[in-house]
Amino acid sequence: MQTILGANGQIAVELARELQRNQTRELRLVNRNPRKVNDSDVVVAADLLDAGQTARAVEGSSIVYLTAGLPPDTEMWEKQFPTMPKNALDASWAAGAKFAYFDNTYMYSQDDRLLREETPFAPVGRKGRVRARTTTLVLEEVAHRSFTAQARPRASPMLSSPTN
């Protein structure tokens, strides 16, 4: 079973299609109001701000993908963004699952520099600082817990979906 947390957004929908085409038909899509992408998908309603609901949604997963986003409200980002990855990491760790984190590029300088894994964070504005703190939390937790994870920025901050 592979689980996508934040499953109604643009990235999650494409990920669900790709996973079914090339990896597995055993997909669990998790969101407050989840919708199937593929006929065989299992949908689970959960609030990723709630650690218990997140843990229950991830149980039995071999891989967990975090693709959740929030509406473009800076105060909401400051209050809620750090909680979702923390809950997802804790749930993945408890389930013994691999963890993949889909982020955006807000934590980098917003110019034409080529971004690489070693590019230092240079956030511009409050949202950028939130994403830098959150991504740092994910990277530190992964290093501390020593479990398999991927943390990659999305190609563009515009790929964040306000609907999940």
DOKOLGU-757482 format. One record per residue (C-alpha): residue in three letters; z, x, y. Coordinates in Angstrom, 3 decimals, always signed. Layout:
! DOKOLGU-757482
<atom code="ALA" c3="Z" c1="X" c2="Y"/>
...
//
This chain:
! DOKOLGU-757482
<atom code="MET" c3="+0.000" c1="+0.000" c2="+0.000"/>
<atom code="GLN" c3="-0.944" c1="+1.261" c2="+3.439"/>
<atom code="THR" c3="+0.628" c1="-0.434" c2="+6.451"/>
<atom code="ILE" c3="-0.670" c1="-0.741" c2="+9.998"/>
<atom code="LEU" c3="+2.025" c1="-1.455" c2="+12.580"/>
<atom code="GLY" c3="+0.703" c1="-3.081" c2="+15.743"/>
<atom code="ALA" c3="-2.166" c1="-4.514" c2="+13.760"/>
<atom code="ASN" c3="-3.963" c1="-6.797" c2="+16.226"/>
<atom code="GLY" c3="-5.257" c1="-4.148" c2="+18.619"/>
<atom code="GLN" c3="-8.680" c1="-2.582" c2="+18.895"/>
<atom code="ILE" c3="-7.719" c1="+0.650" c2="+17.109"/>
<atom code="ALA" c3="-5.904" c1="-1.208" c2="+14.306"/>
<atom code="VAL" c3="-8.816" c1="-3.539" c2="+13.615"/>
<atom code="GLU" c3="-11.255" c1="-0.630" c2="+13.264"/>
<atom code="LEU" c3="-8.725" c1="+1.310" c2="+11.187"/>
<atom code="ALA" c3="-8.247" c1="-1.657" c2="+8.822"/>
<atom code="ARG" c3="-12.006" c1="-1.964" c2="+8.351"/>
<atom code="GLU" c3="-12.391" c1="+1.758" c2="+7.718"/>
<atom code="LEU" c3="-9.459" c1="+1.954" c2="+5.307"/>
<atom code="GLN" c3="-10.798" c1="-0.934" c2="+3.248"/>
<atom code="ARG" c3="-14.307" c1="+0.558" c2="+3.176"/>
<atom code="ASN" c3="-13.205" c1="+4.030" c2="+2.170"/>
<atom code="GLN" c3="-9.626" c1="+4.161" c2="+0.875"/>
<atom code="THR" c3="-7.826" c1="+1.036" c2="-0.264"/>
<atom code="ARG" c3="-7.879" c1="-2.730" c2="-0.447"/>
<atom code="GLU" c3="-4.081" c1="-2.757" c2="-0.328"/>
<atom code="LEU" c3="-3.472" c1="-3.126" c2="+3.407"/>
<atom code="ARG" c3="-0.483" c1="-4.685" c2="+5.112"/>
<atom code="LEU" c3="-1.049" c1="-5.669" c2="+8.745"/>
<atom code="VAL" c3="+2.121" c1="-6.003" c2="+10.816"/>
<atom code="ASN" c3="+2.441" c1="-7.568" c2="+14.240"/>
<atom code="ARG" c3="+4.443" c1="-10.304" c2="+15.932"/>
<atom code="ASN" c3="+1.500" c1="-12.638" c2="+15.239"/>
<atom code="PRO" c3="-0.635" c1="-10.795" c2="+12.671"/>
<atom code="ARG" c3="-4.182" c1="-11.723" c2="+11.732"/>
<atom code="LYS" c3="-6.223" c1="-10.608" c2="+8.750"/>
<atom code="VAL" c3="-9.112" c1="-8.243" c2="+9.352"/>
<atom code="ASN" c3="-10.256" c1="-8.107" c2="+5.718"/>
<atom code="ASP" c3="-9.974" c1="-10.934" c2="+3.177"/>
<atom code="SER" c3="-7.551" c1="-8.968" c2="+0.980"/>
<atom code="ASP" c3="-5.135" c1="-7.993" c2="+3.793"/>
<atom code="VAL" c3="-1.467" c1="-8.941" c2="+3.556"/>
<atom code="VAL" c3="-0.066" c1="-10.011" c2="+6.927"/>
<atom code="VAL" c3="+3.585" c1="-9.643" c2="+7.907"/>
<atom code="ALA" c3="+5.166" c1="-10.889" c2="+11.124"/>
<atom code="ALA" c3="+7.638" c1="-8.384" c2="+12.598"/>
<atom code="ASP" c3="+8.898" c1="-7.227" c2="+15.971"/>
<atom code="LEU" c3="+8.616" c1="-3.421" c2="+16.059"/>
<atom code="LEU" c3="+11.448" c1="-3.328" c2="+18.604"/>
<atom code="ASP" c3="+13.744" c1="-4.493" c2="+15.794"/>
<atom code="ALA" c3="+14.634" c1="-1.676" c2="+13.388"/>
<atom code="GLY" c3="+15.452" c1="-4.028" c2="+10.503"/>
<atom code="GLN" c3="+12.206" c1="-5.989" c2="+10.790"/>
<atom code="THR" c3="+10.236" c1="-2.747" c2="+11.010"/>
<atom code="ALA" c3="+11.963" c1="-1.330" c2="+7.925"/>
<atom code="ARG" c3="+11.285" c1="-4.495" c2="+5.907"/>
<atom code="ALA" c3="+7.631" c1="-4.485" c2="+6.998"/>
<atom code="VAL" c3="+7.168" c1="-0.891" c2="+5.803"/>
<atom code="GLU" c3="+8.943" c1="-1.138" c2="+2.423"/>
<atom code="GLY" c3="+6.727" c1="-0.010" c2="-0.443"/>
<atom code="SER" c3="+4.176" c1="+1.701" c2="+1.796"/>
<atom code="SER" c3="+2.635" c1="+5.042" c2="+0.957"/>
<atom code="ILE" c3="+1.183" c1="+5.527" c2="+4.455"/>
<atom code="VAL" c3="+2.255" c1="+3.924" c2="+7.738"/>
<atom code="TYR" c3="-0.035" c1="+3.889" c2="+10.779"/>
<atom code="LEU" c3="+1.496" c1="+3.141" c2="+14.179"/>
<atom code="THR" c3="-1.172" c1="+1.733" c2="+16.503"/>
<atom code="ALA" c3="+1.050" c1="-0.532" c2="+18.613"/>
<atom code="GLY" c3="+0.476" c1="-0.881" c2="+22.319"/>
<atom code="LEU" c3="+2.034" c1="-2.793" c2="+25.163"/>
<atom code="PRO" c3="+0.635" c1="-4.682" c2="+28.150"/>
<atom code="PRO" c3="-0.062" c1="-2.453" c2="+31.167"/>
<atom code="ASP" c3="+3.393" c1="-3.028" c2="+32.665"/>
<atom code="THR" c3="+5.109" c1="+0.241" c2="+33.601"/>
<atom code="GLU" c3="+8.674" c1="-1.080" c2="+33.388"/>
<atom code="MET" c3="+7.965" c1="-2.549" c2="+29.954"/>
<atom code="TRP" c3="+6.586" c1="+0.821" c2="+28.842"/>
<atom code="GLU" c3="+9.706" c1="+2.607" c2="+30.085"/>
<atom code="LYS" c3="+12.011" c1="+0.189" c2="+28.244"/>
<atom code="GLN" c3="+10.102" c1="-0.435" c2="+25.021"/>
<atom code="PHE" c3="+7.692" c1="+2.384" c2="+24.120"/>
<atom code="PRO" c3="+10.265" c1="+4.888" c2="+22.824"/>
<atom code="THR" c3="+11.818" c1="+2.277" c2="+20.511"/>
<atom code="MET" c3="+8.699" c1="+1.388" c2="+18.508"/>
<atom code="PRO" c3="+7.859" c1="+4.920" c2="+17.297"/>
<atom code="LYS" c3="+11.525" c1="+5.623" c2="+16.564"/>
<atom code="ASN" c3="+11.789" c1="+2.472" c2="+14.432"/>
<atom code="ALA" c3="+8.466" c1="+3.235" c2="+12.733"/>
<atom code="LEU" c3="+9.505" c1="+6.820" c2="+11.969"/>
<atom code="ASP" c3="+12.884" c1="+5.715" c2="+10.597"/>
<atom code="ALA" c3="+11.211" c1="+3.059" c2="+8.434"/>
<atom code="SER" c3="+8.552" c1="+5.479" c2="+7.166"/>
<atom code="TRP" c3="+11.180" c1="+8.082" c2="+6.343"/>
<atom code="ALA" c3="+13.268" c1="+5.512" c2="+4.437"/>
<atom code="ALA" c3="+10.187" c1="+4.333" c2="+2.511"/>
<atom code="GLY" c3="+9.071" c1="+7.883" c2="+1.691"/>
<atom code="ALA" c3="+5.765" c1="+7.134" c2="+3.393"/>
<atom code="LYS" c3="+3.404" c1="+9.392" c2="+5.287"/>
<atom code="PHE" c3="+3.213" c1="+8.557" c2="+9.006"/>
<atom code="ALA" c3="+0.219" c1="+8.501" c2="+11.361"/>
<atom code="TYR" c3="+0.758" c1="+7.905" c2="+15.081"/>
<atom code="PHE" c3="-2.102" c1="+6.801" c2="+17.304"/>
<atom code="ASP" c3="-1.380" c1="+7.632" c2="+20.921"/>
<atom code="ASN" c3="-3.340" c1="+7.721" c2="+24.143"/>
<atom code="THR" c3="-3.995" c1="+10.499" c2="+26.675"/>
<atom code="TYR" c3="-1.630" c1="+9.451" c2="+29.459"/>
<atom code="MET" c3="+0.626" c1="+12.455" c2="+28.753"/>
<atom code="TYR" c3="-2.109" c1="+14.913" c2="+29.748"/>
<atom code="SER" c3="-3.409" c1="+15.794" c2="+33.176"/>
<atom code="GLN" c3="-6.023" c1="+13.237" c2="+34.133"/>
<atom code="ASP" c3="-8.920" c1="+15.581" c2="+34.826"/>
<atom code="ASP" c3="-11.955" c1="+16.939" c2="+33.008"/>
<atom code="ARG" c3="-10.134" c1="+19.612" c2="+30.981"/>
<atom code="LEU" c3="-10.940" c1="+19.761" c2="+27.286"/>
<atom code="LEU" c3="-7.981" c1="+18.457" c2="+25.298"/>
<atom code="ARG" c3="-6.825" c1="+20.324" c2="+22.198"/>
<atom code="GLU" c3="-3.725" c1="+20.072" c2="+20.043"/>
<atom code="GLU" c3="-2.151" c1="+22.938" c2="+21.960"/>
<atom code="THR" c3="-2.919" c1="+21.450" c2="+25.398"/>
<atom code="PRO" c3="+0.434" c1="+21.134" c2="+27.190"/>
<atom code="PHE" c3="+1.569" c1="+17.769" c2="+28.427"/>
<atom code="ALA" c3="+1.158" c1="+17.373" c2="+32.188"/>
<atom code="PRO" c3="+1.765" c1="+13.661" c2="+32.793"/>
<atom code="VAL" c3="+0.670" c1="+11.968" c2="+35.978"/>
<atom code="GLY" c3="+2.819" c1="+8.995" c2="+36.978"/>
<atom code="ARG" c3="+5.474" c1="+6.954" c2="+35.221"/>
<atom code="LYS" c3="+3.311" c1="+5.806" c2="+32.299"/>
<atom code="GLY" c3="+2.283" c1="+9.387" c2="+31.640"/>
<atom code="ARG" c3="+5.920" c1="+10.482" c2="+31.592"/>
<atom code="VAL" c3="+6.779" c1="+7.668" c2="+29.163"/>
<atom code="ARG" c3="+4.004" c1="+8.695" c2="+26.807"/>
<atom code="ALA" c3="+4.931" c1="+12.383" c2="+27.058"/>
<atom code="ARG" c3="+8.574" c1="+11.604" c2="+26.204"/>
<atom code="THR" c3="+7.568" c1="+9.280" c2="+23.372"/>
<atom code="THR" c3="+5.062" c1="+11.683" c2="+21.835"/>
<atom code="THR" c3="+7.564" c1="+14.520" c2="+22.141"/>
<atom code="LEU" c3="+10.111" c1="+12.359" c2="+20.313"/>
<atom code="VAL" c3="+7.598" c1="+11.738" c2="+17.511"/>
<atom code="LEU" c3="+6.700" c1="+15.425" c2="+17.203"/>
<atom code="GLU" c3="+10.370" c1="+16.495" c2="+17.224"/>
<atom code="GLU" c3="+11.335" c1="+13.877" c2="+14.625"/>
<atom code="VAL" c3="+8.466" c1="+14.915" c2="+12.371"/>
<atom code="ALA" c3="+9.461" c1="+18.582" c2="+12.653"/>
<atom code="HIS" c3="+13.137" c1="+17.783" c2="+12.077"/>
<atom code="ARG" c3="+12.592" c1="+15.482" c2="+9.113"/>
<atom code="SER" c3="+9.830" c1="+17.614" c2="+7.565"/>
<atom code="PHE" c3="+7.709" c1="+14.769" c2="+6.304"/>
<atom code="THR" c3="+3.962" c1="+14.417" c2="+6.447"/>
<atom code="ALA" c3="+2.719" c1="+12.985" c2="+9.725"/>
<atom code="GLN" c3="-0.229" c1="+13.031" c2="+12.046"/>
<atom code="ALA" c3="+0.093" c1="+12.678" c2="+15.822"/>
<atom code="ARG" c3="-3.217" c1="+12.581" c2="+17.646"/>
<atom code="PRO" c3="-4.142" c1="+11.286" c2="+21.092"/>
<atom code="ARG" c3="-6.708" c1="+8.520" c2="+21.338"/>
<atom code="ALA" c3="-9.926" c1="+9.394" c2="+23.083"/>
<atom code="SER" c3="-9.108" c1="+7.355" c2="+26.157"/>
<atom code="PRO" c3="-6.147" c1="+5.537" c2="+27.680"/>
<atom code="MET" c3="-8.469" c1="+2.551" c2="+28.070"/>
<atom code="LEU" c3="-8.411" c1="+2.036" c2="+24.295"/>
<atom code="SER" c3="-4.885" c1="+0.620" c2="+24.506"/>
<atom code="SER" c3="-4.980" c1="-3.068" c2="+23.769"/>
<atom code="PRO" c3="-2.842" c1="-5.404" c2="+25.860"/>
<atom code="THR" c3="-2.732" c1="-7.937" c2="+23.029"/>
<atom code="ASN" c3="-0.486" c1="-6.148" c2="+20.527"/>
//
